[in-house]
Every structure is written in C-alpha cells, then in structure tokens.
Amino acid sequence: MKLRIFLFAVIATLLYKNASAQKKPNIIIIISDDHAYQAIGAYGSKYGKTPQIDRIAAQGALFKNAFVNNSICGPSRATLLTGKYSHKNGFKDNETSEFDFSQDLFVKQLQNVGYNTAWVGKIHLGDKLQGFNYYDILVGQGTYFNPDFISKEGRKRAEGYVSDIVTEKAIDWLDTVDADKPFCLVIGHKATHRTWMPDPKDFGTYDTVNFTLPATFYDNYQSRSAAALQEMSIDKDMKMGYDLKMFNSLEDMMADGNFKRMNQAQKDSYIAYYRPIYEQLKQGNLTGKQLAEWKFRRYMIDYLNTAQSMDRNIGKVLDYLDQKSLSENTIVIYLSDQGFYMGEHGWFDKRWMYEESFRTPMVMRYPALLRANSTINAKIVNADIAPTLLELAAIKKPKDMQGESFVHVLKNNKEEHRKDLFYHYFENGEHAVSPHFGVRDDRYKLIRYYKRIENWELFDLQKDPNELHNVYKDPAYQSVVKLMKKKLITQMRQFDDKEAEAIYKINID
C-alpha cells in the first residue's frame, strides 16, 4: 500500500512538472542587421513592403519607441543576450572587443528551467558559444551567397542564399525539439547589412519606384562638428563597385569577394541585372547632385530588394508555428540590431545617437498576453528584452542584469517604462564617427562627443525633430542644459559607466 502511494506521488509530481513546463512560453527572437524602421510597412514606410513583419505587428504589438544602448552590430547582440550595457558585458565595439560567453546570459537562465535553446544565423560575437543546446552560426559578418557556418560539428559551407539557408536551418532545428520542453530560438539574419546583395528572384521589385529624397539629404552639418567629419555619405563615401555593383569591367566585378563565392548561375543572374544598369549609367555621364541622387536611388533599390527575402522567410517561420499549433504559446519578437540611415543627413550606416540609428524597429506577438494591433509608446531599450523574457518564463532577474522588464507595459500599453534613455557609442574607427554618450528624455537630447571631437550637442526634439540645430550654446536653453546634465549624471551612475563619468568631468565649455 505504501509503495502504491509512493509511486502515485512520484507520477503525480512528474505530471505536474511536465504540465508546468508546458505552460512556459516558447520564444523566438528574429534579429536582423541594419534594418531601418523607415523601411518597414508597419512603421508607415512609403516604400518598404514587409507583409510578414507587419503580420507580427498586426497580430501583436508595434513598439514606437524602442531604442538601443550602442548602435552597432556586435554590441547590440551582446546586450540582447546579457541584459547589460556594453561597458558591463564587455563587448563595446566590433574592432577591439571579444565577447565572454562565460558570463550570465538570459538563455542560460532559460536552460536552468528546462528550455532547449538555439542560435541560428548571424551572431557576430565569435564562435565559442555557451548557453545554447544547439547553434549553427554564420562566420563573422556572414556572406549573402553560399555562406560558411560553424556548429558543434565544425565549419561547413552551405549552397544558396543566406536568408533561405538560415531559415531552413532554424526550422530543421525546431523539428528536432522535444515537444515536452519549451524552446528559445534566436534567428540572426544577415540582411540588410552592407553590401545589400539581393536574392536574384527579388531583382526588379523596386526598380520603378520614385524615391523622394529625405528632407535632410543635403544637410550641411552646421553647428554639428562631429557630423561634419563622418565618412558615411552616400555622395562621397558609398562605393560604386563594392556597394552599388557598378564595376568598370566584368573582370573587376568577378574579382570582388562577394562574387568569388557565387556559383555560375548566381553570377549570371547578377551580370544580367547589373551590367545594363552600369552601361546606362556610363552613357548618362552624371556628376554632382545628379550622381549623388542616382546613388541614393540605387542604394534604396538594393537595400529594399535585399529585405524582401528576409521578410519572406520570416513568413515561413510564422507559418510553421501556425501549422504546428505553436503560435498561441510562442513569443515572437522581431527587431533589428539598431536603426539605419536611408539617406537622412545624406547618410547610410548607423552609430549615432541621432534618432534614425538610436531607434530600432521592434514588433512582438504573444497571443496569450498581447492584444492584436496594439501600439506601445513606452520607451524601452534593448537591454530590457532579456529581463522581460525571464519574467514571462517565471524566472527571477539576475542581480547584475541592468535592463528592466516591460511585462507591465505588455499588460497595459498605456503605462510608461523609462523616462530617460542612456546611450554610449565607443568605437573609434570605421566611418569616422566620434565616440559619444548622452541622455534623451521626451523632448530633449544631450550628447557629449570625445576623442575625434570634444563637443556637446543639445537638441529640442519637439521643435527640431530632424536634429539639425545644436542649441547647446543658445542662451535660451541654458536651464535645459543644466537639467539634462543632471539627468546624464543620474544615468551614468545608475548604469555605472565610469568611463563616461570620467570624460564628463573634463570641462570643455
């Protein structure tokens, strides 16, 4: 009798644990590279066709004020994994940093309660992964065609287009997951990173679109000395061959690293599409503003064409969840690693604390909690994602995690989250963007530049949403300068950024 009671108790306990595990939500994070919110339909893009990203927003929530703490590829992913700002997780820039996977990561916390975890695609944090039951990651930045992947079995090349391959690998892994355990899958896309190499099936999608120049395309950077020094101008710095595939000869084209990886069919598709464009350009003999605006147009076409395949593949993942009856209990988050310039200020790339690169697109679907077609206006940062997912999985946030859960906002989208936002960009290299840090509230933004440029900027976002007029020295804004400096000090101390605090103490006024 006692044995029967004991066995019954054991079976009941196992059944309870299994039921509890099933209640924990599955998690899929889809993170793209350099995908601008200006290019996404759900954000009101004039041109971008993103029906699958829009689908997530329509079935869940659109975040109108999602920001990053450091607008660059690797550091953004490091923050996603750790819930910590760059100076705390140790990965401050792409050029000198090495990510320490031995530190606590939100996926390790998930593993501790029974989650299967995986990362497939671009991670850009090295290949010594911890916290993942499975991984199959792109080498470094990855390539658009026939990319190399690293898994626990070693390095192997895959034939095809990167967005398709990453998605196929992700779905193949989902097919292996134990149905009795929750899973967390991060899908890292290469798109839409420079050099914007579309899947040939998407050639022509945007060729007839009449793109309007951004109002700030011919920005003269008056009163913004750091902006004047940058090397990310579409006019001056975007390369005709490397970026826009306008090579002087077929031999030059085939000598480029991107084309060396292609098979003959892939090469033939690119030759057939781009060489007539080059011949037409050559005949036009464009110079000055005409050439700059031609480059802008070609940039927009290549960028948006590249985004098409990624969006299409996001749809495959959503369809899979529907077909397997997983959608109801699966959190799906789509975001970019940061924002990107689509000609604003005459630029491409990211890095700045200016709005276009500071903000990131983010949509989220979780039918068990989020109402369809929700809009979330609360300010969040990418460091907040990890603690949010942990709370949704009923896991206590680790003490060293700096982000704050925004689950309360998901439950009531009228609630606020962060009043002020802290930012610190560390890299002092490519594109000649001066390192800087700063603080933003609902109306004002204060930025302190250092190294290349020692300077302050203050913007009144209400009166100057395009951030063209630095009013730091304007007598009418001196009370605002004092207020924002107090806020900056508070933020630096809250996040324990001693480097920023030491620079702040240097008087440059």
C-alpha positions as CSV (number, residue, x, y, z in Angstrom):
1,M,0.0,0.0,0.0
2,K,2.8,2.4,1.0
3,L,4.6,1.5,-2.3
4,R,1.4,2.4,-4.3
5,I,1.1,5.7,-2.5
6,F,4.8,6.5,-3.1
7,L,4.5,5.6,-6.8
8,F,1.3,7.6,-7.2
9,A,3.1,10.6,-5.6
10,V,6.1,10.3,-7.9
11,I,3.9,10.0,-11.0
12,A,1.8,13.0,-9.9
13,T,4.9,15.1,-9.3
14,L,6.3,14.2,-12.8
15,L,2.9,15.0,-14.4
16,Y,2.8,18.4,-12.6
17,K,6.3,19.3,-13.6
18,N,5.5,18.4,-17.2
19,A,2.4,20.4,-17.2
20,S,4.2,23.4,-15.6
21,A,6.9,23.2,-18.2
22,Q,4.3,23.2,-21.0
23,K,2.9,26.4,-19.6
24,K,6.1,28.3,-20.0
25,P,6.1,30.1,-23.3
26,N,8.3,29.2,-26.3
27,I,10.4,32.1,-27.5
28,I,11.5,33.0,-31.0
29,I,13.6,36.2,-31.5
30,I,14.3,37.2,-35.1
31,I,17.1,39.8,-35.2
32,S,18.0,41.4,-38.5
33,D,21.0,43.5,-39.3
34,D,20.7,47.3,-40.1
35,H,17.0,47.1,-40.9
36,A,15.6,50.7,-40.7
37,Y,12.2,51.3,-39.2
38,Q,11.7,53.7,-42.1
39,A,11.8,50.7,-44.5
40,I,9.0,48.7,-42.7
41,G,5.4,48.9,-43.7
42,A,4.1,48.7,-40.1
43,Y,6.1,51.9,-39.3
44,G,4.4,53.8,-42.2
45,S,7.1,53.3,-44.8
46,K,6.3,54.8,-48.1
47,Y,8.2,52.1,-50.0
48,G,9.1,49.1,-47.8
49,K,7.0,46.0,-48.5
50,T,7.2,43.9,-45.3
51,P,4.0,41.9,-45.1
52,Q,5.4,39.3,-42.7
53,I,6.9,41.8,-40.2
54,D,3.7,43.7,-40.5
55,R,1.9,40.4,-39.7
56,I,3.6,40.1,-36.4
57,A,2.6,43.7,-35.5
58,A,-1.0,43.1,-36.7
59,Q,-1.3,40.0,-34.5
60,G,0.5,41.6,-31.6
61,A,2.2,44.9,-30.8
62,L,4.3,47.6,-32.5
63,F,6.8,49.4,-30.4
64,K,7.0,53.0,-31.4
65,N,9.9,53.9,-29.0
66,A,12.3,51.0,-28.9
67,F,15.9,52.1,-28.7
68,V,19.4,50.6,-28.4
69,N,22.2,51.5,-26.0
70,N,25.0,51.3,-28.6
71,S,24.1,51.4,-32.2
72,I,26.4,48.8,-33.8
73,C,26.1,45.1,-34.7
74,G,28.0,43.0,-32.1
75,P,27.4,45.2,-29.1
76,S,23.7,45.2,-29.7
77,R,23.6,41.4,-29.8
78,A,25.7,41.3,-26.6
79,T,23.2,43.4,-24.9
80,L,20.3,41.3,-26.1
81,L,22.0,38.2,-24.6
82,T,23.1,39.7,-21.3
83,G,20.6,42.4,-20.5
84,K,23.6,44.6,-19.7
85,Y,25.0,47.7,-21.3
86,S,28.2,47.5,-23.4
87,H,30.6,48.6,-20.7
88,K,29.3,45.9,-18.4
89,N,29.0,43.0,-20.8
90,G,32.5,43.8,-22.1
91,F,31.6,44.0,-25.8
92,K,31.9,47.7,-26.5
93,D,32.8,47.7,-30.2
94,N,33.3,45.5,-33.2
95,E,37.0,46.3,-33.7
96,T,38.6,45.5,-30.3
97,S,36.1,43.6,-28.2
98,E,35.9,39.9,-27.5
99,F,32.6,38.5,-26.1
100,D,32.9,36.5,-22.9
101,F,30.3,33.7,-23.2
102,S,31.0,32.5,-19.7
103,Q,29.1,35.4,-18.2
104,D,25.4,35.0,-17.3
105,L,23.1,35.1,-20.3
106,F,19.3,35.0,-20.4
107,V,19.5,31.8,-22.4
108,K,21.4,30.1,-19.5
109,Q,18.7,31.1,-17.1
110,L,16.2,29.5,-19.5
111,Q,18.3,26.3,-19.7
112,N,18.2,26.1,-15.9
113,V,14.4,25.6,-16.0
114,G,14.4,23.2,-18.9
115,Y,14.4,25.2,-22.1
116,N,16.0,24.0,-25.3
117,T,18.0,26.9,-26.7
118,A,19.5,27.6,-30.1
119,W,21.0,30.4,-32.2
120,V,21.0,30.1,-36.0
121,G,22.5,32.6,-38.3
122,K,24.4,35.8,-37.6
123,I,25.6,36.4,-34.1
124,H,28.9,38.3,-34.7
125,L,30.2,37.5,-31.2
126,G,32.7,34.9,-32.1
127,D,32.2,31.1,-32.2
128,K,32.8,30.0,-28.6
129,L,29.1,29.9,-27.7
130,Q,27.7,28.9,-24.3
131,G,24.1,28.8,-23.2
132,F,22.9,27.1,-26.3
133,N,22.0,23.4,-26.7
134,Y,22.4,23.9,-30.5
135,Y,24.0,26.5,-32.7
136,D,24.7,26.9,-36.4
137,I,26.1,30.4,-36.9
138,L,27.5,32.4,-39.7
139,V,31.2,33.1,-39.7
140,G,31.8,36.7,-38.7
141,Q,29.5,39.0,-40.7
142,G,28.5,36.2,-43.0
143,T,28.0,36.4,-46.7
144,Y,24.9,36.6,-48.8
145,F,25.7,33.7,-51.1
146,N,27.0,30.3,-50.2
147,P,27.9,31.2,-46.7
148,D,30.1,29.3,-44.2
149,F,28.5,28.2,-40.9
150,I,30.1,27.0,-37.7
151,S,28.3,24.4,-35.5
152,K,29.4,22.0,-32.9
153,E,30.4,19.7,-35.8
154,G,32.8,22.3,-37.3
155,R,32.8,24.6,-40.2
156,K,30.8,23.9,-43.4
157,R,29.7,25.9,-46.4
158,A,26.0,25.9,-47.4
159,E,24.9,26.4,-51.0
160,G,22.3,29.1,-51.7
161,Y,21.0,32.5,-50.5
162,V,21.7,33.3,-46.8
163,S,18.1,34.2,-45.7
164,D,16.8,31.0,-47.1
165,I,19.5,28.9,-45.6
166,V,19.3,30.5,-42.1
167,T,15.5,29.9,-42.1
168,E,15.8,26.3,-43.3
169,K,18.3,25.5,-40.5
170,A,16.1,27.2,-37.9
171,I,13.0,25.2,-38.9
172,D,15.0,22.0,-39.2
173,W,16.1,22.5,-35.6
174,L,12.5,23.2,-34.5
175,D,11.6,19.8,-35.9
176,T,14.0,18.1,-33.5
177,V,12.9,19.9,-30.4
178,D,11.3,17.8,-27.6
179,A,7.6,18.7,-27.6
180,D,7.5,18.3,-23.8
181,K,10.0,21.1,-23.3
182,P,9.8,24.8,-24.1
183,F,12.3,26.3,-26.5
184,C,14.1,29.5,-27.2
185,L,15.4,30.1,-30.7
186,V,17.3,33.2,-31.9
187,I,17.3,33.6,-35.7
188,G,20.0,36.0,-36.8
189,H,19.7,37.4,-40.3
190,K,22.5,38.7,-42.4
191,A,20.1,41.1,-44.2
192,T,20.1,44.1,-44.5
193,H,23.8,44.6,-43.9
194,R,26.0,46.3,-46.4
195,T,26.6,45.5,-49.3
196,W,22.9,44.8,-49.9
197,M,23.1,41.8,-52.2
198,P,19.5,40.8,-53.1
199,D,18.3,37.3,-53.9
200,P,18.1,37.4,-57.7
201,K,14.4,36.4,-57.6
202,D,13.8,39.9,-56.0
203,F,15.5,41.9,-58.7
204,G,13.2,44.5,-60.1
205,T,10.9,44.7,-57.1
206,Y,11.6,48.4,-56.5
207,D,13.1,49.4,-59.9
208,T,10.2,51.6,-60.9
209,V,9.6,53.3,-57.6
210,N,10.0,57.0,-57.5
211,F,12.0,57.6,-54.3
212,T,11.8,61.0,-52.7
213,L,15.0,62.5,-51.3
214,P,14.8,62.9,-47.5
215,A,14.4,66.5,-46.4
216,T,17.9,66.4,-44.8
217,F,19.7,64.7,-47.7
218,Y,21.8,67.8,-48.3
219,D,22.4,68.6,-44.7
220,N,25.4,70.9,-44.3
221,Y,26.0,69.9,-40.6
222,Q,26.2,73.4,-39.4
223,S,26.7,73.6,-35.6
224,R,27.5,69.8,-35.6
225,S,31.2,69.3,-36.0
226,A,31.2,65.6,-35.3
227,A,28.6,65.1,-38.0
228,A,30.7,67.1,-40.5
229,L,33.7,64.7,-40.0
230,Q,31.8,61.4,-40.7
231,E,32.6,59.1,-43.6
232,M,29.2,57.6,-44.3
233,S,27.9,59.9,-47.0
234,I,26.0,58.4,-49.9
235,D,27.5,61.0,-52.1
236,K,31.2,60.9,-51.0
237,D,31.7,57.5,-49.3
238,M,29.3,55.0,-50.9
239,K,31.5,53.0,-53.4
240,M,30.3,52.5,-56.9
241,G,31.7,49.0,-57.2
242,Y,31.7,47.5,-53.7
243,D,28.4,49.0,-52.7
244,L,26.4,49.5,-55.9
245,K,27.9,46.8,-58.1
246,M,28.8,49.4,-60.7
247,F,32.2,47.8,-61.7
248,N,34.2,49.2,-64.6
249,S,34.6,45.8,-66.1
250,L,33.2,42.3,-65.8
251,E,36.6,41.2,-64.6
252,D,36.6,43.7,-61.7
253,M,33.1,42.5,-60.8
254,M,34.1,38.9,-60.6
255,A,37.3,39.7,-58.7
256,D,35.2,41.2,-55.8
257,G,34.9,38.9,-52.8
258,N,31.1,38.7,-52.9
259,F,31.2,37.4,-56.4
260,K,34.0,34.9,-55.9
261,R,31.7,32.9,-53.7
262,M,29.0,32.6,-56.2
263,N,28.3,29.7,-58.5
264,Q,27.9,30.3,-62.2
265,A,24.1,30.6,-62.1
266,Q,24.3,33.2,-59.3
267,K,27.0,35.1,-61.2
268,D,24.9,35.1,-64.4
269,S,21.9,36.5,-62.6
270,Y,23.9,39.4,-61.2
271,I,25.6,40.1,-64.5
272,A,22.3,40.1,-66.4
273,Y,20.7,42.5,-63.9
274,Y,23.6,44.9,-63.1
275,R,25.6,45.3,-66.3
276,P,22.8,47.0,-68.2
277,I,22.4,49.4,-65.3
278,Y,26.1,50.2,-65.5
279,E,26.0,50.8,-69.2
280,Q,23.1,53.2,-68.8
281,L,25.0,55.0,-66.0
282,K,28.1,55.3,-68.2
283,Q,26.1,56.8,-71.0
284,G,24.5,59.3,-68.7
285,N,27.8,60.7,-67.5
286,L,26.3,62.0,-64.3
287,T,28.2,64.3,-61.9
288,G,27.5,66.4,-58.8
289,K,24.0,66.3,-57.4
290,Q,22.7,64.2,-60.3
291,L,25.2,61.4,-59.5
292,A,24.5,61.7,-55.7
293,E,20.8,61.3,-56.2
294,W,21.3,58.4,-58.6
295,K,23.4,56.7,-56.0
296,F,20.7,57.3,-53.4
297,R,18.1,55.7,-55.7
298,R,20.3,52.6,-56.4
299,Y,21.0,52.3,-52.7
300,M,17.3,52.3,-51.9
301,I,16.6,49.7,-54.5
302,D,19.3,47.3,-53.5
303,Y,18.5,47.7,-49.8
304,L,14.8,47.1,-50.2
305,N,15.3,44.3,-52.6
306,T,17.6,42.6,-50.0
307,A,14.9,43.0,-47.3
308,Q,12.4,41.1,-49.5
309,S,13.9,37.7,-48.9
310,M,14.3,38.2,-45.2
311,D,10.7,39.2,-44.8
312,R,9.5,36.3,-47.0
313,N,11.5,33.9,-44.7
314,I,10.0,35.4,-41.6
315,G,6.7,34.4,-43.0
316,K,7.9,30.8,-43.3
317,V,8.7,30.7,-39.6
318,L,5.3,32.2,-38.7
319,D,3.6,29.6,-41.0
320,Y,5.5,26.8,-39.3
321,L,4.3,27.9,-35.9
322,D,0.7,28.0,-37.2
323,Q,0.9,24.6,-38.8
324,K,2.4,23.0,-35.7
325,S,-0.2,24.7,-33.4
326,L,2.6,26.5,-31.6
327,S,1.5,30.2,-32.2
328,E,-0.7,30.6,-29.1
329,N,2.1,29.8,-26.7
330,T,5.1,31.2,-28.5
331,I,6.5,34.7,-28.0
332,V,7.8,36.1,-31.4
333,I,9.9,39.2,-31.3
334,Y,11.3,40.8,-34.5
335,L,13.8,43.6,-34.2
336,S,16.9,45.0,-35.8
337,D,20.2,45.3,-34.0
338,Q,19.8,49.0,-34.4
339,G,18.3,51.6,-36.7
340,F,19.9,52.7,-40.0
341,Y,20.1,55.8,-42.3
342,M,18.1,55.7,-45.5
343,G,19.5,58.9,-46.9
344,E,18.7,61.1,-43.9
345,H,21.5,63.7,-43.4
346,G,22.9,62.3,-46.7
347,W,24.0,59.1,-44.9
348,F,23.9,55.3,-44.9
349,D,25.1,53.2,-41.8
350,K,24.3,53.7,-38.1
351,R,26.4,54.5,-34.9
352,W,25.0,57.9,-34.0
353,M,22.7,58.8,-31.1
354,Y,20.5,60.7,-33.6
355,E,17.1,59.2,-33.9
356,E,17.4,57.2,-37.1
357,S,20.1,54.9,-35.7
358,F,19.3,55.3,-31.9
359,R,15.8,53.9,-32.5
360,T,15.2,50.3,-33.7
361,P,12.2,48.6,-35.2
362,M,10.6,46.1,-32.9
363,V,7.3,44.1,-33.1
364,M,6.1,41.4,-30.8
365,R,3.4,38.7,-30.9
366,Y,2.2,36.7,-27.9
367,P,-1.5,35.9,-28.1
368,A,-1.6,34.7,-24.5
369,L,-0.9,38.2,-23.4
370,L,-0.9,40.8,-26.2
371,R,-4.0,42.0,-28.0
372,A,-3.8,42.2,-31.8
373,N,-2.9,45.6,-33.3
374,S,-1.6,47.0,-30.1
375,T,0.7,50.1,-30.1
376,I,3.2,50.5,-27.4
377,N,4.5,54.1,-26.9
378,A,6.6,53.5,-23.8
379,K,10.3,53.9,-24.2
380,I,12.3,50.7,-23.9
381,V,15.9,49.8,-24.7
382,N,17.3,46.5,-26.0
383,A,18.7,45.7,-22.5
384,D,15.1,45.4,-21.3
385,I,14.3,42.4,-23.6
386,A,16.3,39.8,-21.6
387,P,14.6,40.5,-18.2
388,T,11.2,40.7,-19.9
389,L,11.6,37.2,-21.3
390,L,12.8,35.9,-18.0
391,E,9.7,37.3,-16.2
392,L,7.4,35.8,-18.9
393,A,9.2,32.5,-18.2
394,A,8.7,33.0,-14.4
395,I,12.4,33.4,-13.7
396,K,13.8,35.9,-11.3
397,K,16.0,38.5,-12.9
398,P,19.8,38.1,-12.0
399,K,21.1,41.0,-9.9
400,D,23.7,42.1,-12.4
401,M,21.2,42.4,-15.3
402,Q,20.7,46.2,-15.9
403,G,17.7,46.0,-18.1
404,E,14.2,46.3,-16.6
405,S,11.3,44.1,-17.6
406,F,8.5,45.7,-19.5
407,V,5.9,43.0,-18.9
408,H,3.7,45.6,-17.1
409,V,3.6,47.5,-20.4
410,L,2.6,44.4,-22.3
411,K,-0.3,44.0,-19.9
412,N,-1.3,47.7,-20.1
413,N,0.0,49.6,-23.1
414,K,-0.8,52.9,-21.6
415,E,1.8,52.5,-18.9
416,E,5.3,54.2,-19.1
417,H,8.6,52.3,-18.7
418,R,11.7,54.5,-19.0
419,K,11.6,58.3,-18.6
420,D,15.2,58.8,-19.7
421,L,17.4,56.9,-22.0
422,F,21.2,56.5,-21.7
423,Y,23.4,55.8,-24.8
424,H,27.1,55.2,-25.2
425,Y,28.9,54.5,-28.6
426,F,32.5,53.5,-28.0
427,E,34.0,52.6,-31.4
428,N,36.6,55.0,-32.9
429,G,37.2,53.5,-36.3
430,E,35.1,52.8,-39.4
431,H,33.1,55.7,-40.8
432,A,34.9,58.2,-38.6
433,V,32.1,58.6,-36.1
434,S,33.4,60.2,-32.9
435,P,32.7,58.2,-29.7
436,H,29.9,59.7,-27.7
437,F,27.4,59.2,-24.9
438,G,24.3,61.0,-23.9
439,V,20.8,61.1,-22.5
440,R,17.4,61.6,-24.0
441,D,14.0,62.4,-22.5
442,D,10.6,63.0,-24.1
443,R,11.7,66.4,-25.5
444,Y,15.5,66.9,-25.3
445,K,18.7,65.1,-26.2
446,L,22.1,65.9,-24.8
447,I,25.2,64.4,-26.4
448,R,28.9,64.5,-25.3
449,Y,31.5,63.7,-28.0
450,Y,35.1,62.7,-27.2
451,K,38.3,61.5,-28.9
452,R,37.9,62.7,-32.5
453,I,35.7,65.7,-31.4
454,E,35.4,67.2,-28.0
455,N,32.0,68.8,-28.1
456,W,28.5,69.0,-26.7
457,E,25.2,68.9,-28.6
458,L,21.7,69.7,-27.4
459,F,18.6,69.2,-29.5
460,D,15.0,70.2,-28.9
461,L,13.2,67.3,-30.5
462,Q,9.8,69.0,-30.3
463,K,11.0,72.0,-32.3
464,D,13.7,70.2,-34.3
465,P,12.8,66.6,-34.9
466,N,15.4,66.2,-37.6
467,E,18.2,67.3,-35.2
468,L,19.7,70.0,-37.4
469,H,20.2,72.8,-34.8
470,N,22.5,72.3,-31.9
471,V,21.2,74.7,-29.2
472,Y,23.8,73.8,-26.6
473,K,25.2,77.3,-26.5
474,D,21.9,79.1,-27.1
475,P,21.3,81.4,-24.1
476,A,17.6,80.4,-24.2
477,Y,18.4,76.8,-23.4
478,Q,20.9,77.1,-20.6
479,S,18.4,76.0,-18.0
480,V,17.7,72.9,-20.2
481,V,21.4,72.2,-20.4
482,K,21.7,72.1,-16.6
483,L,18.6,69.9,-16.3
484,M,19.9,67.4,-19.0
485,K,23.4,67.3,-17.4
486,K,21.8,66.3,-14.1
487,K,19.9,63.6,-15.9
488,L,23.0,62.4,-17.6
489,I,24.9,62.2,-14.3
490,T,22.0,60.2,-12.9
491,Q,22.0,57.8,-15.9
492,M,25.8,57.3,-15.8
493,R,25.7,56.4,-12.1
494,Q,22.7,54.2,-12.5
495,F,24.4,52.1,-15.1
496,D,27.8,52.5,-13.5
497,D,29.5,53.9,-16.6
498,K,32.7,55.1,-15.0
499,E,34.4,55.8,-18.4
500,A,31.6,58.2,-19.4
501,E,31.6,59.8,-16.0
502,A,35.4,60.5,-16.1
503,I,35.0,62.1,-19.5
504,Y,32.0,64.1,-18.3
505,K,34.2,65.7,-15.6
506,I,36.6,67.1,-18.2
507,N,35.5,70.7,-18.7
508,I,35.3,71.6,-22.4
509,D,32.9,74.5,-22.2
